[in-house]
Amino acid sequence: MPEDDQRATRNLFIGNLDHNVSEVELRRAFEKYGIIEEVVIKRPARGQGGAYAFLKFQNLDMAHRAKVAMSGRVVGRNPIKIGYGKANPTTRLWVGGLGPSTSLAALAREFDLSN
């Protein structure tokens, strides 16, 4: 597993963005990988660095798929760079890969949700 993936979060940092890229363009490029809850674009003053953005996906699986598929792709006019953003503290745990037959009762037994 690449070192970066050990710090994986559902937030992606998108660097080397075209200065004129819009939220709509970013959503269009990334939404096929999952539900995007938030897009924040930062555009430093000219000469102070390139534009960048943070995309918050609904879960880690979606963010990981997007990172793998979109790294180095061109959005606007530039090939983008993608990394994981900082994690937001939460009391939730994401468990991926569960089948549709997994019940809440089975999860409660497995994870002791009585606390």
Sequence and secondary structure as in RCSB ss.txt:
>XXXX:A:sequence
MPEDDQRATRNLFIGNLDHNVSEVELRRAFEKYGIIEEVVIKRPARGQGGAYAFLKFQNLDMAHRAKVAMSGRVV
GRNPIKIGYGKANPTTRLWVGGLGPSTSLAALAREFDLSN
>XXXX:A:secstr
  GGGGG  SEEEEEEE TT  HHHHHHHHGGGS EEEEEEE   TTS  EEEEEEESSHHHHHHHHHHHTT EE
TTEE EEEE      S        TT  HHHHHHHHTTT 
